[in-house]
Structures are given as C-alpha cells and as structure tokens.
C-alpha cells in the first residue's frame, strides 16, 4: 500500500523506519514545523523529520492541515504516530483505508498526549500499544489490535516509551498487511472505560513532600525526560532524576515532610508524608545531572534541612 506517515516525536521514529523498510511505499512524511528550542532558540527539526531525511522520504511541515499533504498523491492509507495534532475530517476520509493510529496505552484508557506518564503516576502494572482507526475525536476510533505490556519495576517513562515504540512499529506493519488483505476487524471502544492522559506541564513535576514516598517515587519515574520531578533547596530548584523507596520503621510524628534524615555518598534519605524517599541522582538549576557523591562534592547539605515544593 501507499501510506502517508504523520508523526513528530521520537516515539514515532521506529514506526516510520519499519514502514519505509517494508514492502509498503511511503510517498510523504508529514511532521510539525521546526520549533525554536534550547538556549539559543534556534529552529530545531522534529525527530521524525531527521529520520525522514535520513531515510530519503519527502517531508511536509504544514502549519495547518487542510488537504494540502495529500495534494496530487494517490494514497491507500494514512498512519498517525505521536503527531501532536488532531487530523481534520477531510483528511480522515481521504485514504481508501482511512487513517490508522498507534497509541501507547490500552485504549480506551489513557487517551491523550501523555499516556505513559499517567500510567506510571497511577501505579499501573500493565500498559500496552493499541492500533486503531482514527475518527474526529481524540484516540476514540475503533480498535483493531491491542498488545499488553508489563511495566517493569523501577521503569521510567522514557524507557517504557522506547519499548512501546518498537512494539507499536512491529504491530503496525502486521495490521497494515491485514487491512490491505481485508482481514482486519475493527471493534468500537467501550466509552464507559475511557480515561484521559492530558499533556504534562511543569506543574505536574512539582514534588509535594506531604505525599507518600511511594507516590513520589512514581512521580520521579513518570516525569522523565520532561518536565522532571522538581523540588527546591535554599531557594534554588533541584530536579530529582533517580529515587527509590527506603524500607524503614514508621517515622516519629514530629518529622517534617521534606526533611533530610540521612546523608551518605550513595543517597539522601528524605522524609515524605509517609515513608522515606532515597534520592540517588539530581540536577541543580543550570547544572548537569549528577549522582549524590558528585553533588556533595560541590554542595554542603545538612541533616535536618528541608526540601520544599518544586519551583
């Protein structure tokens, strides 16, 4: 089949690579316009644009989607993977076989922009990848395939997204072949089970030390790579990149959440609303990520000091 690919983030790259290297033909890749990023605010192409250029696929970057990407093209199907925008009605109906989406959750759960992060935040032990046919509502189209995946202990959002991106790419090719051969069966989603996974903001990463340590440990993993789990110390921002739970007896009722209980070359033990969080990797504002030993070489912490809400 001739397939137009829509994608922007790194999650979409394995699907594009698999598709280009298959017997299907990709006459066009549609991605979002270059965005200004970094300290110099230089225009930066999306990961999908980088991949498309490397693979020799023509690229379109329209500011608005209104029929332009398909102009003059014969297209059998569209594929949408982490594109970042809703596809207009006229484009959904354009390809003969419609538009297929690859989504990193078991729909209808976690519809939206950040399904992996919200699954981790909520303590899920299983997630997966769904292939579905797009309609005019976000992630609400009929499902053709769902592949469950166990979430590994301690796994962060970046690592889990990487695993799901490769599983999604593999399953996408299988489904495209089934669609082309008329073997695909589409099933409506159960709206009563639908949940949302909205786009993350910096506020989502702010640590509230009144929460249980188990909740904070999930927060740290869910916020990687962006926006990061953030606390404050002596008026400056600290991002926590790695943390674990400490098995410890109940703390005295007078212990303040956020208080540093112990300092070693391996970890900071910090009191939470319930339990203790062991912080092993962090990043001061404007500095690189570092382990506790490197951090202590440049900064003097004191037992009893309190970490505050993220800045």
C-alpha positions as CSV (number, residue, x, y, z in Angstrom):
1,X,0.0,0.0,0.0
2,X,0.9,3.6,-0.4
3,X,1.0,5.1,3.1
4,X,1.4,8.7,4.2
5,X,3.0,9.0,7.6
6,X,2.2,11.6,10.2
7,X,4.5,11.9,13.2
8,X,6.6,14.3,15.2
9,X,8.2,12.9,18.4
10,X,10.9,10.2,18.9
11,X,8.1,7.7,19.7
12,X,7.1,7.7,16.1
13,X,10.6,7.1,14.6
14,X,10.6,3.3,14.9
15,X,7.2,3.1,13.1
16,X,8.5,5.3,10.2
17,X,11.7,3.2,9.9
18,X,9.8,-0.1,9.8
19,X,7.3,1.2,7.3
20,X,10.0,2.6,4.9
21,X,11.9,-0.7,5.1
22,X,8.8,-2.8,4.4
23,X,7.1,-3.6,1.1
24,X,4.8,-0.6,1.6
25,X,5.5,2.7,0.0
26,X,5.8,6.0,1.9
27,X,5.4,8.8,-0.6
28,X,5.3,11.5,2.1
29,X,6.0,12.1,5.8
30,X,4.1,14.9,7.5
31,X,5.6,16.4,10.7
32,X,5.2,19.6,12.6
33,X,7.1,22.7,11.7
34,X,10.6,23.3,13.2
35,X,10.3,24.7,16.7
36,X,12.7,27.1,18.4
37,X,14.5,25.2,21.2
38,X,17.4,25.4,23.6
39,X,19.2,28.5,25.0
40,X,19.8,29.9,21.5
41,X,16.2,29.4,20.5
42,X,17.3,28.0,17.1
43,X,14.8,26.3,14.9
44,X,15.1,22.5,15.5
45,X,13.6,19.8,13.3
46,X,11.5,17.1,14.9
47,X,12.9,13.7,15.5
48,X,10.6,12.4,12.7
49,X,11.9,15.0,10.2
50,X,15.5,13.9,11.0
51,X,14.6,10.3,10.4
52,X,12.6,11.0,7.2
53,X,15.6,12.9,5.7
54,X,17.9,10.1,6.6
55,X,15.5,7.6,5.0
56,X,15.0,9.6,1.9
57,X,11.3,10.3,2.4
58,X,9.9,13.6,1.2
59,X,8.8,15.8,4.1
60,X,5.9,18.3,4.5
61,X,5.5,20.6,7.5
62,X,2.2,22.4,7.2
63,X,1.2,24.9,9.9
64,X,-2.4,23.8,9.3
65,X,-3.8,20.5,7.9
66,X,-6.5,21.1,5.3
67,X,-6.0,18.7,2.4
68,X,-2.5,20.0,1.4
69,X,-0.5,17.0,2.4
70,X,-2.4,14.7,0.0
71,X,-2.4,17.1,-2.9
72,X,-1.6,15.1,-6.1
73,X,-0.9,11.9,-4.3
74,X,-2.6,8.5,-4.6
75,X,-2.8,7.3,-1.0
76,X,-4.2,3.9,0.2
77,X,-3.9,4.6,4.0
78,X,-2.5,7.1,6.5
79,X,-0.6,6.3,9.6
80,X,-0.5,8.7,12.6
81,X,2.0,8.2,15.4
82,X,2.6,10.9,18.1
83,X,1.9,13.6,15.6
84,X,0.6,16.1,18.2
85,X,-2.4,17.4,16.4
86,X,-5.9,16.2,15.6
87,X,-6.4,15.2,11.9
88,X,-9.2,17.2,10.2
89,X,-12.3,15.4,8.9
90,X,-11.5,15.8,5.2
91,X,-8.1,14.1,5.7
92,X,-9.6,11.2,7.7
93,X,-11.8,10.3,4.8
94,X,-9.3,10.8,2.0
95,X,-7.3,7.5,2.0
96,X,-9.2,4.4,0.8
97,X,-8.5,2.5,4.0
98,X,-8.7,5.5,6.4
99,X,-6.1,6.6,8.9
100,X,-4.5,4.2,11.5
101,X,-3.1,5.4,14.8
102,X,-0.5,3.9,17.1
103,X,-1.1,4.8,20.7
104,X,0.9,3.8,23.8
105,X,-1.9,2.6,26.1
106,X,-4.6,0.0,26.1
107,X,-7.5,2.2,24.8
108,X,-9.9,3.5,25.9
109,X,-7.7,4.0,28.9
110,X,-5.3,6.9,28.9
111,X,-6.5,8.8,25.8
112,X,-4.4,11.9,25.2
113,X,-0.9,13.3,24.9
114,X,0.9,11.6,27.9
115,X,-0.4,8.1,28.4
116,X,2.9,6.5,29.5
117,X,3.5,9.2,32.2
118,X,-0.1,8.9,33.6
119,X,0.1,5.1,33.7
120,X,3.2,5.3,35.8
121,X,1.8,8.1,38.0
122,X,-1.3,6.0,38.7
123,X,0.8,2.9,39.7
124,X,-0.3,0.7,36.8
125,X,1.5,-2.6,36.4
126,X,0.4,-3.2,32.8
127,X,0.0,-0.9,29.8
128,X,0.4,-1.6,26.1
129,X,0.0,-0.5,22.5
130,X,-3.2,0.0,20.6
131,X,-3.7,0.2,16.8
132,X,-7.0,1.9,15.9
133,X,-8.7,3.7,13.1
134,X,-8.8,7.5,13.7
135,X,-12.1,9.4,13.9
136,X,-12.8,13.1,14.7
137,X,-12.4,12.5,18.5
138,X,-9.1,12.1,20.2
139,X,-8.0,8.5,20.4
140,X,-11.6,7.3,20.2
141,X,-11.7,5.3,17.0
142,X,-12.4,1.6,16.5
143,X,-9.7,-0.7,17.7
144,X,-8.1,-3.3,15.5
145,X,-5.2,-4.5,17.8
146,X,-4.1,-4.3,21.5
147,X,-0.8,-5.7,22.8
148,X,-0.4,-5.7,26.6
149,X,3.0,-5.0,28.2
150,X,4.0,-5.4,31.8
151,X,5.6,-2.4,33.4
152,X,9.0,-3.4,34.9
153,X,9.7,-2.4,38.5
154,X,11.6,0.9,38.6
155,X,11.0,1.6,34.9
156,X,10.8,5.3,33.9
157,X,8.6,6.9,31.2
158,X,11.5,7.3,28.8
159,X,12.5,3.6,28.9
160,X,8.9,2.4,28.8
161,X,8.1,4.7,25.8
162,X,11.1,3.3,24.0
163,X,9.9,-0.3,24.5
164,X,6.3,0.6,23.4
165,X,7.5,2.5,20.3
166,X,9.2,-0.6,18.9
167,X,6.3,-2.9,19.8
168,X,3.9,-0.4,18.1
169,X,6.1,-0.3,15.0
170,X,6.1,-4.1,14.7
171,X,2.3,-4.4,15.3
172,X,1.6,-1.6,12.8
173,X,3.1,-3.5,9.9
174,X,1.1,-6.6,10.8
175,X,-2.1,-4.6,10.8
176,X,-1.4,-2.8,7.6
177,X,-1.0,-6.1,5.9
178,X,-4.2,-7.3,7.4
179,X,-6.0,-4.2,6.2
180,X,-4.6,-4.5,2.7
181,X,-5.8,-8.1,2.5
182,X,-9.2,-7.4,4.0
183,X,-8.5,-9.5,7.2
184,X,-8.7,-6.7,9.8
185,X,-11.6,-6.5,12.2
186,X,-12.3,-3.2,14.0
187,X,-14.2,-3.0,17.3
188,X,-15.7,0.1,18.9
189,X,-14.2,1.3,22.1
190,X,-16.1,1.0,25.4
191,X,-16.8,4.6,26.3
192,X,-17.6,3.7,29.9
193,X,-14.0,2.7,30.5
194,X,-12.4,5.8,28.9
195,X,-9.8,7.8,30.9
196,X,-7.7,10.8,30.0
197,X,-4.0,11.4,29.9
198,X,-3.6,15.1,29.4
199,X,-0.4,16.9,28.2
200,X,2.1,17.4,31.0
201,X,3.1,20.8,32.3
202,X,6.0,21.8,34.6
203,X,3.4,21.9,37.4
204,X,2.9,18.2,37.1
205,X,6.5,17.6,38.1
206,X,6.5,19.7,41.3
207,X,7.1,17.5,44.4
208,X,4.8,17.8,47.3
209,X,6.7,16.2,50.2
210,X,3.4,15.7,52.1
211,X,2.6,12.9,49.7
212,X,3.6,9.3,50.4
213,X,7.1,8.2,49.4
214,X,5.6,5.6,47.0
215,X,3.7,8.3,45.2
216,X,6.8,10.5,44.9
217,X,8.9,7.6,43.6
218,X,6.3,7.1,40.8
219,X,6.4,10.8,40.1
220,X,10.1,10.8,39.6
221,X,9.9,7.9,37.1
222,X,6.8,9.4,35.3
223,X,8.4,12.8,34.7
224,X,11.5,11.5,32.8
225,X,12.6,13.0,30.5
226,X,10.2,16.0,30.8
227,X,9.4,18.1,32.8
228,X,11.3,16.3,35.6
229,X,10.4,15.9,39.2
230,X,11.3,19.2,40.9
231,X,11.9,20.2,44.5
232,X,13.7,23.2,46.0
233,X,16.6,23.7,48.3
234,X,17.9,27.0,49.7
235,X,15.8,28.9,47.2
236,X,17.1,27.1,44.1
237,X,15.5,24.4,42.0
238,X,16.6,20.8,42.1
239,X,15.4,18.1,39.7
240,X,15.4,14.6,41.0
241,X,16.2,12.0,38.3
242,X,16.5,8.8,40.3
243,X,15.0,7.7,43.6
244,X,13.8,4.6,45.4
245,X,11.8,3.7,48.5
246,X,13.6,3.0,51.7
247,X,12.3,0.2,53.9
248,X,12.1,1.9,57.3
249,X,10.1,1.8,60.5
250,X,7.4,4.5,61.0
251,X,8.9,7.9,61.5
252,X,8.2,10.0,64.6
253,X,5.1,12.2,64.2
254,X,7.3,15.3,64.7
255,X,9.3,14.5,61.5
256,X,8.6,17.2,58.8
257,X,7.9,16.1,55.3
258,X,10.9,17.1,53.1
259,X,13.4,16.9,55.9
260,X,16.8,15.3,55.1
261,X,17.1,12.4,57.5
262,X,20.5,11.0,56.4
263,X,23.3,11.9,54.0
264,X,25.7,9.4,52.5
265,X,27.8,9.0,49.4
266,X,25.0,6.7,48.0
267,X,21.8,8.6,48.7
268,X,19.9,11.3,50.5
269,X,17.2,9.9,52.7
270,X,14.3,12.4,52.7
271,X,11.1,12.1,54.8
272,X,7.8,12.1,52.9
273,X,4.3,12.4,54.2
274,X,4.5,8.6,54.7
275,X,7.8,6.7,54.4
276,X,11.2,7.8,53.1
277,X,12.5,8.5,49.6
278,X,16.1,7.7,48.8
279,X,17.4,10.2,46.3
280,X,20.4,9.0,44.2
281,X,20.6,11.3,41.3
282,X,19.7,15.0,40.9
283,X,20.4,18.2,39.0
284,X,20.8,21.7,40.4
285,X,19.4,24.5,38.3
286,X,21.7,25.4,35.4
287,X,24.0,22.4,36.1
288,X,24.3,18.8,34.7
289,X,22.7,15.7,36.2
290,X,24.9,14.1,38.9
291,X,24.9,11.4,41.5
292,X,24.8,12.2,45.2
293,X,28.6,11.8,45.6
294,X,29.3,14.4,42.9
295,X,26.6,16.7,44.3
296,X,28.1,16.5,47.8
297,X,31.5,17.4,46.4
298,X,30.1,20.8,45.4
299,X,27.3,21.5,47.8
300,X,27.0,21.2,51.6
301,X,23.8,19.6,52.8
302,X,22.8,19.3,56.5
303,X,20.7,16.7,58.2
304,X,17.5,18.3,59.3
305,X,17.3,20.7,56.3
306,X,14.1,20.6,54.4
307,X,13.5,20.4,50.7
308,X,10.5,22.4,49.5
309,X,7.8,22.3,46.8
310,X,9.2,22.5,43.3
311,X,9.9,25.9,41.9
